[in-house]
Amino acid sequence: MPDATTTTAPAVRPPALARLGGAVRWDTAVGVLLLTLLVCSFSFVDNFGNALNLSFLIGNTLPIALIALPMTLLVVSGEVDLSVGSTAGLSGAVMGALWNAGMTIEAIIPLCLLLGVVCGLINGLLVTRLGLPSLAVTIGTMAAYRGIAQIVLGSDSVTDFPTQYLDFGSGRIGDTFVPYAAVPFTVLLAVAVVVLHATPTGRSLFATGAGEEAARFSGIRVKRLKLSMFVTTGLISALTGVFWALHYASARYDNATGLELSVIAAVLLGGIDFDGGKGTLGGAVAGVLLLGTLQNVMSLTNVSAQSQIVVTGVLLVISVLAPRVGRQVSEARARRRARAAAVPPSPRTS
């Protein structure tokens, strides 16, 4: 005979729902949104699927994608670099000035890359040795590097680079839509994925972003790690400046203006936490492709450049706000469940 008094068992979340909830992450949602946008674009946007447009899309997205690789590592560590566009512009301006001075392109490119290392080193030293916030430092160097670029090249535009380099910057592999420049980017992407997700350096970056003091006490050389990330970001920004000049066949002091906004928007849109310690390179790449595809579709549908900037800004706000709201909602639900579990069940008579 059953007892006169029984208790109600606490509700248990079905395992299938638990697994589903764990799988629906921000970067996964961005990937799904990217696939949806691509399907709709191929189906409903005229000329989106032809080889010329796809090559144009990838070529225009590559500068964002290149800088997004080191920027992801830097943001994961809890820092940011807003001078990447100006560093790329300075690299292109120096490239044009040295070409006008009679140097060979083979000698110019290594010097431009070295310049990027110096720019990144300046940023890194100001942040790690003087303890200045990276946001303020790189806003200052963003203006400084752009001003130096204008001093170096003035209002000139250099366009007569060697044909084989211009072909590499804007050409396609055979009859495909894949640009030549996508090949070295794929190599850099593979290196970045391994470094962030499969090496002690990547684990140190996540630990530093999650808690700098705890990382320092655990033996991580935080300052050296962050300095190396700033230097790497400067190097890739300078490489992007060289690619930009070759892809668009023009070296000007204002090359890559506003590129930093697109890079930051794409990285944060891909689920990289601006506070550091969270994110994946897969999500960052998905964010880059989503932003690039959206800009391409807007261009094909005759949306103005000013409106495209507005859309980029709105996406930046959403990518920062949405994960924070999601975390707050999850924490509030967890607190409610904890309070409910702490309340003893009321008796029920049969």
CORLIN-V77862 format. One record per residue. N is the residue number from 0. RES is the residue in one letter. SS is DSSP state (H for helix, E for strand, C for the rest). PHI is phi in whole degrees, -180 to 180 (999 if undefined). D_LAST is the distance of its C-alpha to the last C-alpha in Angstrom with 1 decimal. Layout:
n/res/ss/phi/d_last
N/RES/SS/PHI/D_LAST
N/RES/SS/PHI/D_LAST
This chain:
n/res/ss/phi/d_last
0/M/C/999/11.4
1/P/C/-69/8.8
2/D/C/-63/8.2
3/A/C/-69/5.8
4/T/E/-121/6.6
5/T/E/-126/7.6
6/T/C/-116/10.4
7/T/C/-86/11.9
8/A/C/-76/15.2
9/P/C/-65/18.3
10/A/C/-65/19.9
11/V/C/-110/22.8
12/R/C/-72/25.9
13/P/C/-55/27.0
14/P/H/-56/30.2
15/A/H/-63/32.3
16/L/H/-68/31.7
17/A/H/-63/32.4
18/R/H/-65/35.7
19/L/H/-63/36.6
20/G/H/-64/36.1
21/G/H/-72/38.4
22/A/H/-81/41.0
23/V/C/-82/41.4
24/R/C/-101/43.9
25/W/H/-63/46.6
26/D/H/-66/49.4
27/T/H/-65/47.5
28/A/H/-63/47.1
29/V/H/-65/50.8
30/G/H/-62/51.7
31/V/H/-65/49.7
32/L/H/-64/51.4
33/L/H/-62/54.8
34/L/H/-62/54.3
35/T/H/-63/53.2
36/L/H/-63/56.3
37/L/H/-65/58.6
38/V/H/-61/57.3
39/C/H/-66/57.8
40/S/H/-68/61.2
41/F/H/-63/62.5
42/S/H/-84/61.4
43/F/H/-122/62.4
44/V/C/-101/64.9
45/D/C/-62/68.5
46/N/C/69/70.4
47/F/C/-65/67.5
48/G/C/-86/67.5
49/N/C/-77/71.2
50/A/H/-61/72.6
51/L/H/-63/74.6
52/N/H/-69/71.7
53/L/H/-64/69.3
54/S/H/-65/72.1
55/F/H/-63/72.6
56/L/H/-61/68.8
57/I/H/-65/68.7
58/G/H/-62/72.0
59/N/H/-73/70.9
60/T/H/-85/67.6
61/L/H/-58/69.1
62/P/H/-59/70.4
63/I/H/-65/66.8
64/A/H/-65/65.4
65/L/H/-60/68.0
66/I/H/-73/67.4
67/A/H/-63/63.6
68/L/H/-64/63.7
69/P/H/-70/64.9
70/M/H/-63/63.3
71/T/H/-61/59.9
72/L/H/-63/60.7
73/L/H/-68/62.0
74/V/H/-68/59.0
75/V/H/-59/56.6
76/S/C/-79/58.5
77/G/C/98/57.9
78/E/C/-123/61.4
79/V/C/-150/63.0
80/D/C/-130/66.5
81/L/C/-92/67.7
82/S/C/-95/71.3
83/V/H/-63/70.8
84/G/H/-65/72.4
85/S/H/-69/75.3
86/T/H/-63/75.8
87/A/H/-64/76.0
88/G/H/-64/78.4
89/L/H/-65/80.6
90/S/H/-61/80.6
91/G/H/-66/81.8
92/A/H/-66/84.4
93/V/H/-65/85.8
94/M/H/-58/85.9
95/G/H/-66/87.9
96/A/H/-66/90.3
97/L/H/-69/91.0
98/W/H/-66/91.6
99/N/H/-64/94.1
100/A/C/-79/95.8
101/G/C/101/96.5
102/M/C/-77/94.0
103/T/C/-79/92.5
104/I/H/-66/88.9
105/E/H/-67/88.3
106/A/H/-87/89.3
107/I/H/-72/87.5
108/I/H/-60/84.0
109/P/H/-60/83.7
110/L/H/-66/85.0
111/C/H/-64/82.4
112/L/H/-66/79.6
113/L/H/-63/81.1
114/L/H/-61/81.0
115/G/H/-62/77.3
116/V/H/-61/76.8
117/V/H/-64/78.7
118/C/H/-61/76.7
119/G/H/-66/73.4
120/L/H/-65/74.9
121/I/H/-61/75.8
122/N/H/-58/72.3
123/G/H/-65/70.7
124/L/H/-67/73.1
125/L/H/-63/72.5
126/V/H/-80/68.7
127/T/H/-85/68.5
128/R/C/-94/71.5
129/L/C/-99/71.7
130/G/C/72/67.9
131/L/C/-83/68.2
132/P/C/-69/65.3
133/S/H/-64/65.8
134/L/H/-61/65.0
135/A/H/-69/67.9
136/V/H/-60/70.3
137/T/H/-78/70.0
138/I/H/-65/70.3
139/G/H/-66/73.6
140/T/H/-71/74.8
141/M/H/-58/73.8
142/A/H/-71/76.4
143/A/H/-66/78.9
144/Y/H/-65/78.8
145/R/H/-67/79.2
146/G/H/-65/82.2
147/I/H/-64/83.8
148/A/H/-60/83.4
149/Q/H/-68/85.3
150/I/H/-65/88.0
151/V/H/-66/88.4
152/L/H/-112/88.7
153/G/C/65/89.2
154/S/C/-95/88.8
155/D/C/-70/90.1
156/S/C/-129/88.3
157/V/E/-100/89.1
158/T/C/-128/88.7
159/D/C/-96/91.2
160/F/C/-74/89.2
161/P/C/-57/90.1
162/T/H/-61/89.0
163/Q/H/-65/87.2
164/Y/H/-76/84.9
165/L/H/-65/84.2
166/D/H/-65/83.4
167/F/H/-66/80.9
168/G/H/-70/79.3
169/S/H/-127/78.9
170/G/C/-84/79.6
171/R/E/-116/77.2
172/I/C/-77/77.0
173/G/C/59/79.0
174/D/C/-97/77.7
175/T/C/-84/74.1
176/F/C/-94/72.4
177/V/C/-85/71.8
178/P/E/-70/74.1
179/Y/C/-57/76.1
180/A/H/-67/74.5
181/A/H/-69/71.0
182/V/H/-69/72.0
183/P/H/-63/72.6
184/F/H/-63/69.5
185/T/H/-61/67.4
186/V/H/-64/68.9
187/L/H/-64/68.1
188/L/H/-62/64.5
189/A/H/-61/64.0
190/V/H/-62/65.5
191/A/H/-64/63.2
192/V/H/-63/60.1
193/V/H/-64/61.0
194/V/H/-62/61.9
195/L/H/-76/58.7
196/H/H/-111/56.1
197/A/H/-141/57.7
198/T/C/-136/59.9
199/P/H/-59/59.7
200/T/H/-62/61.3
201/G/H/-63/58.5
202/R/H/-63/55.9
203/S/H/-67/58.1
204/L/H/-63/58.2
205/F/H/-63/54.4
206/A/H/-66/54.1
207/T/H/-66/56.8
208/G/H/-66/55.2
209/A/H/-73/51.8
210/G/C/-174/53.3
211/E/H/-64/57.1
212/E/H/-64/57.0
213/A/H/-62/54.5
214/A/H/-63/56.7
215/R/H/-65/59.8
216/F/H/-70/58.4
217/S/C/-85/57.3
218/G/C/101/61.0
219/I/C/-78/61.2
220/R/C/-84/64.6
221/V/H/-62/63.1
222/K/H/-63/66.4
223/R/H/-65/68.2
224/L/H/-63/65.3
225/K/H/-66/65.2
226/L/H/-60/69.0
227/S/H/-64/69.1
228/M/H/-70/66.6
229/F/H/-64/68.9
230/V/H/-64/71.9
231/T/H/-62/70.3
232/T/H/-63/69.2
233/G/H/-63/72.8
234/L/H/-62/74.2
235/I/H/-69/72.0
236/S/H/-65/72.7
237/A/H/-65/76.5
238/L/H/-61/76.0
239/T/H/-63/74.3
240/G/H/-62/77.2
241/V/H/-64/79.6
242/F/H/-62/77.5
243/W/H/-58/77.3
244/A/H/-63/81.1
245/L/H/-78/81.6
246/H/H/-66/78.9
247/Y/C/-98/80.2
248/A/C/54/83.8
249/S/C/-160/84.3
250/A/E/-107/84.3
251/R/C/-135/83.9
252/Y/C/-68/82.9
253/D/C/-98/80.0
254/N/C/-59/78.5
255/A/C/65/74.7
256/T/C/-63/74.3
257/G/C/83/70.7
258/L/H/-64/69.6
259/E/H/-62/67.5
260/L/H/-64/65.2
261/S/H/-65/64.5
262/V/H/-64/63.9
263/I/H/-63/61.5
264/A/H/-62/59.7
265/A/H/-67/59.4
266/V/H/-65/58.2
267/L/H/-70/55.5
268/L/H/-61/54.5
269/G/C/-79/54.0
270/G/C/98/51.3
271/I/C/-77/53.5
272/D/C/-73/52.1
273/F/C/-64/54.9
274/D/C/-82/53.7
275/G/C/93/54.3
276/G/C/89/52.3
277/K/C/-141/50.6
278/G/C/133/51.8
279/T/C/-135/53.4
280/L/H/-70/56.8
281/G/H/-61/55.3
282/G/H/-65/53.6
283/A/H/-63/56.9
284/V/H/-65/58.9
285/A/H/-61/56.4
286/G/H/-64/56.9
287/V/H/-62/60.7
288/L/H/-67/60.6
289/L/H/-63/58.3
290/L/H/-65/60.6
291/G/H/-64/63.7
292/T/H/-66/62.5
293/L/H/-63/61.5
294/Q/H/-65/64.9
295/N/H/-64/66.6
296/V/H/-64/64.8
297/M/H/-64/65.6
298/S/H/-66/69.2
299/L/H/-66/69.3
300/T/C/-98/67.9
301/N/C/63/70.5
302/V/C/-79/68.2
303/S/C/-66/70.5
304/A/H/-62/70.7
305/Q/H/-64/69.7
306/S/H/-67/66.5
307/Q/H/-64/65.8
308/I/H/-64/66.1
309/V/H/-61/63.7
310/V/H/-62/61.1
311/T/H/-60/61.6
312/G/H/-64/61.0
313/V/H/-64/57.8
314/L/H/-62/56.6
315/L/H/-63/57.4
316/V/H/-64/55.4
317/I/H/-63/52.4
318/S/H/-68/52.6
319/V/H/-84/52.5
320/L/H/-77/49.9
321/A/H/-60/47.3
322/P/H/-62/46.4
323/R/H/-67/46.1
324/V/H/-63/43.8
325/G/H/-61/41.7
326/R/H/-64/41.6
327/Q/H/-64/40.6
328/V/H/-65/37.8
329/S/H/-63/36.5
330/E/H/-65/36.8
331/A/H/-65/34.9
332/R/H/-64/32.0
333/A/H/-63/32.0
334/R/H/-66/31.9
335/R/H/-64/28.9
336/R/H/-65/27.0
337/A/H/-65/28.1
338/R/H/-66/26.9
339/A/H/-65/23.5
340/A/H/-70/23.2
341/A/H/-77/24.3
342/V/C/-80/21.5
343/P/C/-66/18.6
344/P/C/-66/15.2
345/S/C/-78/13.1
346/P/C/-70/9.9
347/R/E/-131/6.6
348/T/E/-91/3.8
349/S/C/-83/0.0
